[in-house]
Amino acid sequence: MDSEFRPNPETNPEDITPSNNPQESFPKKYPVQHILRGSRKGIINTMHSLYAVGYAEISEWSPVQPTGLPGEFITMMTKYITRAACSK
């Protein structure tokens, strides 16, 4: 199971994202998916906390949906982090 989470040394992020050359006006962006799963109240509170610190707009999250388990809900959002932010 640990091998599922280890990075593959043969997979380079440079190969899976658009190239960044001087002709491009936009820096590379790397997707990061955030998933919130739990009670509806807990999810809503977390969404508002992330909004309050300026990380994510409420509208960026998918609609809160039940998972099929009693009292459990899920939502997700994808942020795109620039290469400069990744190298810090």
PyMOL commands that set and color helices and strands:
alter all, ss='L'
color gray80, all
select helices_A, chain A and resi 2-4+13-16+40-52+58-60+83-86
alter helices_A, ss='H'
color red, helices_A
select strands_A, chain A and resi 29-38+65-66+73-82
alter strands_A, ss='S'
color yellow, strands_A
deselect
rebuild
show_as cartoon
